[in-house]
Amino acid sequence: MKKANETVVLCGASAYEEKYYLNPQFSKLPEHIRQELQIMCVLYTQKVGGILMLEFTPEGHLEFKTEAKENDFFYDEIGSVLEIKKLQNEKRELMEALEMFYRVVFLGEEFNYDEA
């Protein structure tokens, strides 16, 4: 069980380990959504390097978190910011749907048809 002020990782990818991770709590997401998340995360780390994680805030907002090893001179910090902005624009509907899913299923909020 998560604490009230804890974030929840949805998924992530690492250029260092060349691995992708999907939180098992989200294994019930449709296959095409899981695949889209994997492709998005892996392509990001191939382009920019470092580690990318998608995390839900305690309020249910989905955030992109990145990090790189201190001595990673190949990590593109400027490219990271640009790539995240691009993904936020291109995948806006997916991110909003995932936020709604999280708030309803995990936070127990009522589904609001006016927001959908």
matplotlib code that plots the C-alpha trace (Angstrom):
import matplotlib.pyplot as plt

x = [0.0, 1.3, 1.6, -0.4, 2.4, 4.2, 4.4, 3.6, 5.8, 3.8, 6.8, 10.3, 13.3, 17.1, 19.7, 22.3, 20.8, 18.8, 15.7, 12.1, 9.9, 6.1, 4.7, 2.8, -0.1, -0.8, -0.7, -4.4, -4.0, -4.9, -2.0, -1.8, -1.5, 1.3, 3.1, 2.8, 4.3, 7.1, 7.9, 7.7, 10.1, 12.6, 12.8, 13.3, 16.3, 17.8, 17.6, 18.5, 20.1, 19.7, 16.6, 13.0, 10.2, 6.5, 5.2, 1.8, 1.8, -0.4, -3.0, -3.1, -1.1, 1.3, 4.8, 7.9, 11.0, 14.5, 17.9, 21.4, 24.6, 26.9, 29.7, 27.4, 28.7, 26.5, 23.3, 21.6, 20.0, 18.6, 17.4, 15.7, 13.6, 12.6, 11.8, 9.6, 7.7, 7.2, 5.9, 3.6, 2.1, 1.9, 0.6, -1.7, -4.8, -3.0, -1.6, -5.0, -6.7, -4.0, -4.5, -8.3, -7.7, -5.3, -7.7, -10.7, -9.0, -6.3, -7.5, -11.2, -12.5, -15.8, -15.7, -16.8, -18.4, -18.1, -14.2, -14.0]
y = [0.0, 3.4, 6.3, 9.5, 11.6, 8.9, 8.8, 5.6, 4.6, 3.6, 2.6, 3.4, 2.7, 2.8, 3.4, 2.1, -1.3, -1.4, -2.4, -1.4, -1.7, -1.7, -1.6, -5.0, -3.0, -1.8, -5.1, -4.9, -2.0, -3.0, -4.5, -1.7, 0.9, -1.1, -1.4, 2.3, 3.1, 0.7, 2.1, 5.7, 5.1, 3.0, 5.4, 8.3, 6.6, 5.6, 9.3, 11.1, 8.5, 8.2, 7.0, 7.9, 7.2, 8.0, 8.6, 9.4, 12.2, 11.6, 13.8, 11.5, 13.6, 11.8, 13.3, 12.5, 12.1, 11.8, 11.2, 10.5, 9.3, 12.1, 11.0, 10.4, 12.9, 11.4, 12.3, 15.1, 17.4, 19.9, 17.1, 15.6, 18.7, 19.0, 15.3, 15.4, 18.4, 16.7, 13.5, 15.6, 17.2, 14.1, 11.8, 14.2, 12.1, 9.0, 10.8, 12.2, 8.8, 7.2, 9.9, 9.3, 5.5, 6.0, 8.4, 6.1, 2.7, 3.6, 6.7, 5.7, 8.9, 8.9, 8.8, 12.2, 11.8, 15.6, 15.3, 12.3]
z = [0.0, -0.9, 1.6, 1.1, -0.2, -2.3, -6.1, -8.0, -10.9, -14.0, -16.1, -17.0, -19.2, -18.7, -21.4, -19.0, -18.4, -21.7, -19.8, -19.7, -16.5, -16.2, -12.7, -12.2, -10.7, -14.3, -16.0, -16.6, -19.0, -22.6, -24.5, -27.0, -24.2, -22.6, -25.9, -26.6, -23.2, -23.8, -27.3, -26.0, -23.0, -24.9, -27.9, -25.4, -23.8, -27.1, -28.3, -25.1, -22.8, -19.1, -17.4, -17.9, -15.5, -15.7, -12.2, -10.8, -8.1, -5.0, -6.7, -9.8, -12.3, -14.6, -14.6, -16.6, -14.4, -15.9, -14.4, -15.6, -14.1, -13.0, -15.3, -18.3, -20.9, -23.6, -21.8, -23.8, -21.1, -23.6, -25.9, -22.8, -22.1, -25.8, -26.2, -23.1, -24.3, -27.7, -26.0, -23.7, -26.8, -29.1, -26.3, -24.5, -24.9, -23.7, -20.7, -19.8, -20.1, -17.9, -15.3, -15.4, -15.1, -12.1, -10.3, -10.7, -10.1, -7.6, -5.8, -5.8, -7.4, -9.3, -13.0, -14.3, -17.8, -18.4, -18.1, -20.4]

ax = plt.figure().add_subplot(projection="3d")
ax.plot(x, y, z, "-o")
ax.set_aspect("equal")
plt.show()
